[in-house]
Structures are given as C-alpha cells and as structure tokens.
Amino acid sequence: MNERRIGIVMNGVTGRMGLRQHLERSIVAIREQGGIPAADGTMIIPEPILVGRNELKLRRIAEQYGLERYTTDLAEALAAPDVEIYFDSQLTQLREKGVRAAVEAGKAIYCEKPIAESLDAAVDLAKLVVDSGLKNGVVMDKLSLPGLRKLKRLVDGGFFGRILSVRGEFGYWVFEGDWQEAQRPSWNYKSEEGGGIILDMFCHWRYVLDQTFGSVKSVYCQGATHIPTRVDENGDSYTATADDAAYGVFELEGGIVAQLNSSWATRVFRDELVEFHVDGTEGSAVAGLRNCRAQHRSATPKPVWNPDLPVTEKFRDQWATVPDNEPMDNGFKVQWEMFLRHVVDDTPFTWDFVEAAKGVQLAELGLKSWHEGRKLDVPALDLGAK
C-alpha cells in the first residue's frame, strides 16, 4: 500500500494539552492505527518533529512514544525537507512568533486557540495567514466531541423547532496548590502571561455558539477572581491577576438567548464537566462531552409546582438517550484527521484563523463588558480593520 509521510513540526508538546491530546491521543494514535486513507487510497502517515525549550523533556517524550526527531531549534525543524505542517500549542504569548516563522517557511499551519492575546494581534495574524495563501486551521475541539456532534445532529434535523435558549455549565475545582497540587499551570491565573478563563473559554464559546445555534450578536459578562492567592509549581504563593470564573449572557441570531458559566472555582454536580441544555418549541436536549439526551414535545410531562410535597417524579428518567449512529473518536484526533486530509486532498476545513480571530474578539468584548458593566454588541469582524 502506498504511503504519504508528512513531516509535522509540533511546537509546545511539553505542555499538558500538546502532549496528551495532540501528540499521544491524536498523532501517535493515528500512527499506531497505520495512518488515515487519502482520497486515492494512499495512507497518510504523520511524522512528528518535537519542538520545545527543554531538551531533556523532549528526549523523554520522544523515547516514551518511540519517536526519534526532536529539537529546541524551531528554524532547524521548519527547514527539514519533509515538513509540510507547523503545529503550535505553546503559551498564547509565544504563538505569534512561531506562526510567523511557519508562514515565512511556507508551511501549512494548525494551532491551538486563542491565536493571540488581543484582537489587534489576532486580526494581524489572521490577515498574514490568509494573505499567504497557506492552508491553515485552528483547534476547535468542542465541535468534534461526541455529545456536541449528537446535539448538532438534532439541530440540523429540526428536532428543536424554534430554538429558544441555551444554558451551559463548564468547570471544576482547581486546587489552590497548597495542600493539593493544582491541575492547571500557574500561568492560567496570571493576566500578564495570557491567563484568564474569559480569554480561554470565550474563544470556545464563540465557535460553539456560532456554528451550532447562530451567530453571536451581543455579550454581557460578569467576571471574577474568586481565589485571589494560589501556589505555583515551585511552592511559592502568588497573587492571581486573572479571572478564574465568568458568567456570560449572549444574544444569538434569531433571538436565541445563551447563558454560559465558566469556572475553575466550582465543584461538579452534573453528569459531565461541560453540559449544554437547549430548549426549543418542539423539544429539548442536554449534551455533555460524550452523551446527549432529548425530550420531545409529545413526550414532555406536566409537572405541577407544589413545595409542600416531596417530588416523586424521576425527571432524568423521562429523557431519551440520543444514539451514536456513527463512530465517535477523540475530538482532537478527529480534527487532526480532517486537517491532514485538508492538506493532502484539499478537503474543506472551515475552522481557520479568521474564525479563531472571532473567538479572541468575543473574549476581548467579554473582558470589556465586565470592566464597564454593560452589554456590548458583537460587530462583524473585518480583517481590513481592527
């Protein structure tokens, strides 16, 4: 069987997301299954070159996954003759430099979000990439989650009738780092290092809302730094300068109202770490990372409000499970496979730098809304103006 081996510079694989989701569960998994078939039957085999700032960590990762190529020199990696793709999962504040180097080298670009810390920088970078004519994409993994794919199937099938509202809950308790180790790195809580849950999660919420329910037209956000002092990786206390929770209300095209809470200071009392509850005139659904349950209008019970009597109805049992109906693989891996086919076969990949800039726009407007205490319109994004 013919093979098409594609060199991929993977910059930032020593970080949690770059290592687990992108290298281990995506690229290594694709290699272990023998690649993915291109349109002509050729097997596309990714050949990663690991790039980072710590050579010892890179060597250990390479040895763990049976890889041979790694370097701390980005220019050296980009110059390799078989390299066709540059991937970036570094800290946000380092991303622009890497992407610009990849554009200069003429490589296709795939990277994590947000693509920049500010809208001006995101628009500049998106314009640079678009003008270069290079294939490009940004990770929008939530859309490829099994639960969200089932939810989108319900939307596309007209199950909801007219959608009225979306309520979303995301988050979990991130330990402060004193008596238990924090699950997230300390830079997440430092605005000067690109941290903050608004910059992180509003980039996600933009593409989830836009591409599942309708374009975001306005935003009102209340942010908070609930835990003001944390302990870093070295055991030193530091002041959290970034928000660790955000409570947003979004108006969507068609009059849909979305309420999305994001928090690293909440204890989970739901089935999954993220859940979306959608109500429509003809039915409702609740979707998480993997599961989706629905209740049609014809099967909706008629509860009666009576606080003087105990509730006897088992409300969760009144919802039907939405079946998979298709293979449901890891969301990051699914998008990697789509981007590899985009590079090889020129198949569509709509999640590009322009869509990513919209996410940064919503995050910036969310921060502004919080600090000014008012609802803000979300204008159409024009790459010709900032």
Beta strands, then each sheet from edge to edge (+ up, - down):
strand 1: 3-11
strand 2: 36-37
strand 3: 43-51
strand 4: 70-71
strand 5: 83-88
strand 6: 108-111
strand 7: 136-138
strand 8: 163-171
strand 9: 216-224
strand 10: 229-231
strand 11: 237-239
strand 12: 245-252
strand 13: 257-263
strand 14: 274-280
strand 15: 283-287
strand 16: 292-296
strand 17: 320-321
strand 18: 376-377
sheet 1: 2+ 3- 1- 5- 6- 7-
sheet 2: 2+ 3- 4-
sheet 3: 17+ 16- 15+ 14- 8+ 13+ 12- 9+ 18-
sheet 4: 10+ 11-
end
